[in-house]
Structure formats: C-alpha cells, structure tokens
C-alpha cells in the first residue's frame, strides 16, 4: 500500500476507534505502530518502539508533569482549597453575588497550585455549591461559575495542559507557564466583572446576605491563605528568576505541598497512600496518551502525510489571522467530544508545522490554544468539566442546569480569546521580560 494512503487510512481509523470508545492512548499507539509497519517497515518500527517510550518516561524535563499533578493533589488533600474559599467567602459574601466572586477568586488562587481543571471543578463543587444553595443563589449560575472557574487551572501556572503542549512542540516549559499569568488573571477579572454585571441586571440571581462578619475575623482568615502564597512563590518565583528549571520547580512545589500537608495532618497514616496512588495513576494515563500520540505523529511524518496536510491547511488559511480563526473553530468543536490531552496530541502534529510555516509565535499560539481548551472543557454537550461538576453534585442538579449556567462564562471566555488574538503581547510580554532578565550579565549563571 502507498505510504501516504496508509497515513490517511490511519487518521480515519483513529476517529472510528475514538467513536467506539477505545482509549485514546491505546488507539493512537496501535494506529501509529501499524502504520509504521505498513509504511516504513519492520526495522524502523521496532527501532521507534525501543527508543520513543523510554525517551518520554526517562526525560528529566518531563518530570515536571507528575510533580505538578502530585502538588495539586497534596494541596487539595491538606485542605488548602477549603481554606482559600473560606477566606474569599468572608471577604466577598456581603457584596451582591459575593459567593460567585468567592468561587472565581478561590478557583484562581487554587489554580496556582493545582494544574488540573477537573480537580478545580470537583473540589469547588463540593465546597461552594452547598453554601450557594443555602443562601438562595441561582442553581444554574452557581454551577456555571464553578465549572467555568475550574478551567482556570489550564491557564494559570502551574498548568499540566501547558506542560503537555511544551512536550509535544518542544517549547520552553518555563516560558509557557509564565506566559499564562497575565491571560489567567485577565480571565478571572472578566469573570468577576461579568458576574457583577449579571447580578446587577438580574438581582434575583444572588440575594443579598445579611449575615455580618467582623473585620477581625476577615483578617484572621487571611492567615489560611499563606500556604498558597508560599507555593506560588516557590514555583513561579523559581522559574521566573531562573533559580531552577521548571522540572525542579515542580519537585520543589510538590515537596512544599507535602510539608504543608504533614503539618496539617500531623501524621502520614491514612491520607498519603491514596494521594500517591491518585497522582501516579493520573500521571501514567497522561504518559500513555503522550506515548501513543508521539507514535502516531512519528508515523504520519514518516509516511509523508504531514507535508500534504500543511500545504492544504495553508491554502485555506494563508495568513496567521485566518489560521487562528480556523484553529479556534476546530478546537471548540473537538472539545465537545475529546478530553484536553487527547485533543492536543491528536491535532498538534498537523497544526504545529503550520504555525512554524506561517511564522506564528509558538508561545502565543500555545496560550491561545490553552484558552480554546478552557472553552472546550465547559462547552456542551460533553465538555469534561461539565460532567466533573455534575458527578460531584450527586443528584442535586440536572444537566440542563449545568448547560444553562455555563453559557455566560463561555461568552466571557470568547471575549478573552478575542483579546488574546488581537493583542498577542498579553501572552508574550512577560516571557520576553523573563528572557531579558536571564540574559542580564548578573544572571548569566542561571542560563
């Protein structure tokens, strides 16, 4: 069979396999191996199987991924999330719509030590939703605020999504993580402003809370937030200053989260084995998807399909703006059917060569891609955060409540997406400042 035909057949079979429910990592790996056997021969295929999986799991730079996963799970198990929401709630609850604002602020803060949109969404569903129902808040908008804010973890560093993008495209993990700071804060600010406008227009969405909290109690609650500040300073401060690479920053952050958890729990019994199990299982799933995706992309390169696809895409999207619009539509549609990791692993082998050919800044494209993923995880019918929230609700709401509540936040995210496309500096300015700082003679030892 002609090698190019093998490639196109493999792409078609991939979508068939995904449609019938075969795990995406297994599907991509099987098609990649089969395609290389048919299109490149047995010798090449065995060579790739001997080298590629070992390279992925043995690469020191990729250690940042399981470390960020572990840090987020440790932080959640130690009760840091609950403390952040408690403090935000005390400060904001007296404002109309204050619990919506508390969820948004709390999610943004926890995203700085989490990295997982699903963890963010599930945790705040359990913590915040009962409080919102108790005070008469709109069920739909409460769920929408939790699901939408949960997506912050994809943008605000440390972000597992950005690390995966960096691995697939061979970009700087540190620059990508720092590039997400301003867009992440901008998203949170637009959420806050948007919710404020909604409750002003429709006061019934958020009844005023008469229960008063003393100023002393509010300031006392700030003491619970310091662990988050410490972890943020360790991870982001270390990366930005060049004190250590992202892989070491992830390890330092995970160790810091472990120390905080031990200080709170006073013992290692009971809680530590489940945390390690969850972190290991999540990391293994991600690495299986990465290995499968890299085998598939290697097959597509070898059989020659990538060059043809690049020419086709550039023929219909021959300018950066046209391409960004095309990519935006593609990812929003795919986000209705695939999880975030699978989406990137499946599509980036086709799209990233176009990014390079059109001269698009790969860091900027990465941030726009992450924003598209944030939109996709809350887009019906099968946005993954929607089902994460729904499962955590344990029957307290129906799916139509979730869909109705999330619509305003999708619109807020589309506004942020437009701003990122119009003003690339929102994503590129901070990494450029970081690079200039590293290149300063005084910091040359950190290069």
WOZI-V554890 format. One line per field, one symbol per residue. ss: DSSP state (H for helix, E for strand, - for the rest). phi: phi as a letter, one per 20 degrees, with the letter a starting at -180 (. if undefined). psi: psi as a letter, one per 20 degrees, with the letter a starting at -180 (. if undefined). Layout:
ss = ???
phi = ???
psi = ???
This chain:
ss = --HHHHHHHHHHHHHHHHH----HHHHHHHHHHHHHHHH--HHHHHHHHHHHHHHHHH-HHHHHHHHHHHHHHHHHH--HHHHHHHHHHHHH-----HHHHHHHHHHHHHH-----HHHHHHHHHHHHHHHHHH----HHHHHHHHHHHH-HHHH----HHHHHHHHHH---HHHHHHHHHHHHHHHHHHHHHHHHHHHHH-HHH---------HHHHHHHHHHHHHHHHHHHHHHHHHHH----HHHHHHHHHHHHHHHHHHHH------HHHHHHHHHHHHHHHHHHHHHHHHHHHHHHHH-HHHHHHHHHHHH---HHHHHHHHHHHHHHH-----HHHHHHHHHHHHHHHHHH----HHHHHHHHHHHHHHH-------HHHHHHHHHH-----HHHHHHHHHHHHHHHHHHHHHHHH--HHHHHHHHHHHHHHH-HHHHHH-
phi = .ggffgfffffffgfffffenfgfffffffffffffffecnfffffffffefgfffeefgfefffffffffffffffenfgffffgfffffdffffmfffffffffffffffcdncffggffffffeeggfffgenfgfffffffffffffgffdfffcfgfffgfffeldffffffffeffgfffffffgffffgfffffcgffbffeefecfffffffffffeggffffffffffffffmfbfgfffffffffffffffffeembdfnefgffffffffffffffffffffffffffffffnffgffffffffdcecgfffffffffgffffffccffffgfffefgeefgfgffemfgffffffffffffgfffdefecgfffffffffflnebdfffffffeggffffffffgfffffcgfgdeffffffffffefgfdffef
psi = qpghhgghhggghghgghhjjpphgggggghggghhghhirgggghgghhggghhgiiohhiihghghgggghggghijhghhghgghghhihhqpjhhghhgggghgghhijfiphgggggghghghghhhghjkqpgghggggggghhihihgpqpohghggghghilroggggghhigghghgggghgggghghghhhnhihnqqpipqpqhghghhhhhiihhggghghgfhggggijhqrhghhggggggghgghgghghjriqghgghghgggggggggghggggghhgghhghggijhggghgggghhimjqhggghgghggghhghiihqrggggghghhhghhhggghikpohgghgggggghhgghijpqikphhghggghhhljirrhhgggghighhggghhgggghhhhnhhhhigghhhgghhhiphhjhii.
